[in-house]
Amino acid sequence: MKLGIRSESIMLCDPGKIVTQNTFLGTVKNTVFLGEYIDCEVTVEKQLFSIKVSPDIEVSVGNQVGIIIPRESWVILPKPPGWQ
């Protein structure tokens, strides 16, 4: 099985405020301003997350951030045939 999460469901938080479940410390790898939002790529360990961030939020490449992935936004995807 795989876990699917929509990019707009993931939220950024101050890295010093990681106190809840489903909150992780990551590093900003890339940002692209797209008008209505900033497409922000964050790595947590070896996993890359694409996150839609409000343009009002300051994010810079190399900064550490917290990411919150609410449980209600998780979607369990079935294992496709031939996938290992």
Secondary structure, 3 states (H helix, E strand, C coil): CEEECCHHHCEEECHHHCCCCCEEEEEEEEEEECCCCEEEEEEECCEEEEEEECCCCCCCCCCEEEEECCHHHCEEECCCCCCC
